[in-house]
Amino acid sequence: MTSKQDAENVVGRDFFLAKWEEDQLTMEPFCSCGQALDEDYFCPKCQRQCTIHYFVCEDSTTLSVVRRFIQGNPSFRNFEADLLKQ
């Protein structure tokens, strides 16, 4: 899980925190305010429905996997991905 400080580095955008763990891509949704989200993507802190089109990746391996995922899946064509700023 990301820290609140890490999440604040991507303020202004709702995002998935992406990790490559045990040969599997995991994605945890966050509001732009840094609040972790449930499956419905509703932020109890902001009282709004979040829309996520952005991946924040923990490392370069994860970023590579996510970029291939975005390129290979037409449903994710409008998504972007970057490394987590530490």
Secondary structure, DSSP 8 states (H G I E B T S, - for coil): ---HHHHHTTTTS-EEEEEEETTEEEEEEE-TTS-B--TT-EETTTTEE----EEEESSHHHHHHHHHHHHH-GGGTT-EEEE---
